[in-house]
Amino acid sequence: MAAVPYKNSNLSKKVQVEEMFDQISHRYDLLNHLLSVNIDKIWRGRAIKMLRPHQPETILDIATGTADFAVAAKKLNPKKITGIDLSEGMLKIGRQKVKKKGLSYMIELQKADSEALPFDSESFDAATVGFGVRNFENLEKGLAEIYRVLQPGGVFIVLEFSLPRNKVFRSLYFFYFLKVLPWLGRFVSKDERAYTYLPESVREFPCGEDFARILEKTGFEKCKWVPQTMGIATIYEAQKPKI
């Protein structure tokens, strides 16, 4: 059975993910940085650095959440960053963040489905997803939509959790992920399932070469992946072929 936030629910994964993030949105940033000891900021910075040589003027940030990736992408000085997410609760926090940082002129956030993007084909120079592809109900459908809205030659950057290959580190990682993280998540967010779903979805996700193969199957080329912090996370880069 595919990992879903609420196993006893008859709702689709997409609806469950939206509900889960609405529930934890008020504590999401605190938990995210606390549980990762702020390493997620370093990973995000490296992902943005990989975008720099491409000099994108228009960027689509899918599963933008509270807009951390969109805000980090301001360093590239694009003309426009559009962030989309299923969760209105997360977007509300994101809009407050964007306004507080004086970035409303550059960043626009809107509610939308990653598997049915409300944009014309070939609308963006670059697309990013930070810790969001695991939550796609239909991974290949979501990737195909991203491919569609990218300009020929457009770059796609994904930052996602992955599984460490070192056996000793992997066992420590799973102890933290399966025992410590769910307890802390429940204590701070008050959501029983959110931080149990996280490790389940990471274990299920095709990381490294497996994900690169899916990107290539979708049509992307020049796919590469760069493990971060002993494989806890991975940054993927791929391009839509030029005409």
C-alpha positions in Angstrom: 0.0 0.0 0.0 1.3 3.4 -0.9 2.3 5.7 2.0 -0.5 8.1 2.9 -0.9 10.4 5.9 -4.1 8.9 7.3 -4.4 5.1 6.7 -7.9 4.8 8.0 -9.2 7.5 5.6 -11.0 6.8 2.4 -9.8 10.1 0.9 -7.2 10.2 -1.9 -3.6 10.7 -1.0 -3.8 14.2 -2.6 -6.6 15.3 -0.3 -5.0 13.7 2.7 -1.7 15.5 2.0 -3.6 18.8 1.7 -5.4 18.1 5.0 -2.2 17.1 6.8 -0.3 20.3 5.8 -3.3 22.5 6.7 -3.2 20.9 10.1 0.6 21.4 10.8 1.1 24.7 8.8 1.3 26.8 12.0 4.2 24.8 13.3 5.8 23.6 10.0 8.7 26.1 9.8 9.6 25.6 13.4 9.6 21.8 13.1 11.3 21.7 9.8 14.3 23.7 11.0 14.3 22.1 14.4 14.2 18.5 13.2 16.8 19.0 10.5 19.0 21.2 12.8 18.8 23.8 10.1 20.7 21.6 7.6 17.7 22.0 5.3 18.8 25.6 4.7 22.2 24.5 3.5 20.7 21.9 1.2 18.3 24.5 -0.2 21.2 27.0 -0.8 23.2 24.3 -2.7 20.1 23.6 -4.9 19.7 27.3 -5.7 23.4 27.4 -6.5 23.0 24.7 -9.1 20.3 26.9 -10.8 22.6 30.0 -11.0 24.5 29.1 -14.3 21.1 28.8 -16.1 20.1 32.4 -15.1 16.3 31.7 -15.1 14.1 34.7 -15.4 10.9 32.8 -14.6 10.8 30.1 -11.9 8.0 27.8 -10.8 8.3 26.4 -7.3 6.0 23.4 -7.0 4.8 22.2 -3.5 6.1 25.6 -2.3 4.6 25.2 1.2 5.7 28.2 3.3 7.8 29.5 0.4 11.3 28.7 1.7 12.5 27.6 -1.7 10.9 30.6 -3.5 12.4 33.0 -1.0 15.8 31.4 -1.3 15.6 31.7 -5.1 15.5 35.5 -4.9 19.3 35.3 -4.9 19.1 34.5 -8.6 17.4 37.8 -9.2 14.7 36.4 -11.6 11.8 38.5 -12.9 9.1 36.3 -11.4 8.8 33.4 -9.0 5.5 31.6 -8.9 4.9 29.2 -6.0 2.0 26.7 -6.0 0.8 24.3 -3.3 -2.3 22.3 -2.4 -2.5 23.6 1.2 -4.0 26.9 1.7 -2.8 26.8 5.3 0.8 26.6 4.2 0.3 29.3 1.5 -1.1 31.6 4.1 2.1 31.3 6.1 4.2 31.6 2.9 2.4 34.8 1.9 3.1 36.4 5.3 6.7 35.5 4.9 7.0 36.9 1.4 5.3 40.1 2.5 7.5 40.5 5.6 10.6 40.1 3.5 9.4 42.7 0.9 9.3 40.2 -1.9 5.7 40.5 -3.1 6.9 42.3 -6.2 8.8 39.1 -7.2 7.0 36.1 -5.6 3.4 35.2 -6.2 1.8 32.2 -4.4 -1.3 30.4 -5.5 -3.3 27.3 -4.7 -2.9 24.7 -7.4 -2.4 21.0 -8.1 1.0 19.9 -9.3 -0.6 17.2 -11.4 -2.8 19.7 -13.2 -0.8 22.9 -13.4 -2.9 26.0 -14.4 -0.2 27.4 -16.8 0.4 27.4 -20.5 3.0 25.0 -21.9 6.6 26.4 -22.1 5.9 29.1 -19.5 8.9 28.8 -17.2 12.7 28.8 -17.5 13.1 26.7 -14.4 11.1 24.6 -11.9 11.9 23.6 -8.4 10.5 21.1 -5.9 11.7 21.1 -2.3 10.7 18.0 -0.3 7.5 17.7 -2.3 7.7 15.0 -5.0 7.2 12.3 -2.4 3.7 13.7 -1.9 2.6 13.5 -5.5 -0.3 11.1 -5.8 0.9 10.2 -9.3 4.6 10.8 -9.6 4.9 10.4 -13.3 1.9 12.6 -14.0 3.3 15.4 -11.8 6.7 15.2 -13.5 5.0 15.2 -17.0 3.2 18.4 -16.0 6.4 20.1 -14.9 8.0 19.0 -18.2 5.1 20.5 -20.1 5.3 24.0 -18.5 9.1 24.3 -18.9 10.7 26.1 -21.8 12.8 23.9 -24.1 16.2 23.9 -22.4 14.6 24.7 -19.1 16.1 23.2 -15.9 14.4 21.2 -13.2 15.8 21.0 -9.7 14.5 18.7 -7.0 15.6 18.5 -3.4 14.2 15.4 -1.6 14.9 13.1 1.3 16.7 9.9 0.4 18.2 6.8 2.1 21.9 6.8 3.3 23.9 4.0 1.9 26.3 3.5 4.8 24.8 0.7 6.9 25.8 2.2 10.3 24.7 5.7 9.5 21.5 4.3 7.9 20.6 2.5 11.1 21.1 5.6 13.2 19.1 7.6 10.6 16.2 5.2 10.8 16.2 5.2 14.6 15.9 9.0 14.5 13.4 8.9 11.7 11.2 6.1 13.1 11.4 6.8 16.9 12.6 10.4 17.7 11.1 12.4 14.8 7.5 11.1 15.1 7.5 11.8 18.8 8.8 15.3 18.5 6.5 16.0 15.6 3.4 14.9 17.6 4.5 16.9 20.6 5.0 20.2 18.7 2.4 19.9 15.9 -0.2 17.9 17.7 -0.8 15.9 14.5 -0.7 12.1 15.2 0.2 11.1 11.6 2.3 13.8 9.9 5.7 12.8 11.2 5.0 9.1 10.9 4.0 9.6 7.3 7.3 11.3 6.6 9.7 8.3 7.2 7.2 6.0 5.5 7.1 8.2 2.3 10.9 8.5 2.3 11.3 4.7 2.4 8.9 4.3 -0.4 10.3 7.0 -2.7 12.6 5.9 -5.6 15.8 7.8 -4.8 19.1 8.3 -6.6 19.4 6.5 -9.9 15.9 5.1 -9.7 14.4 8.6 -9.6 16.8 9.7 -12.4 15.4 6.9 -14.6 11.9 8.1 -14.0 12.9 11.7 -15.0 14.5 10.3 -18.2 11.3 8.3 -18.9 9.4 11.5 -18.6 11.6 13.1 -21.3 14.2 14.9 -19.2 17.9 14.7 -20.1 21.2 15.4 -18.5 19.9 14.0 -15.3 22.3 13.9 -12.3 22.0 13.6 -8.6 24.1 14.9 -5.8 23.7 13.2 -2.3 23.7 15.6 0.7 25.0 14.9 4.2 25.8 11.2 3.8 22.7 10.7 1.7 20.0 12.0 4.0 18.8 14.2 1.1 19.6 14.4 -2.6 19.6 17.2 -5.1 18.5 16.2 -8.6 19.1 18.3 -11.7 17.5 17.6 -15.1 16.8 19.6 -18.3 14.0 19.6 -20.9 15.7 19.1 -24.3 16.3 22.1 -26.5 14.4 22.2 -29.8 
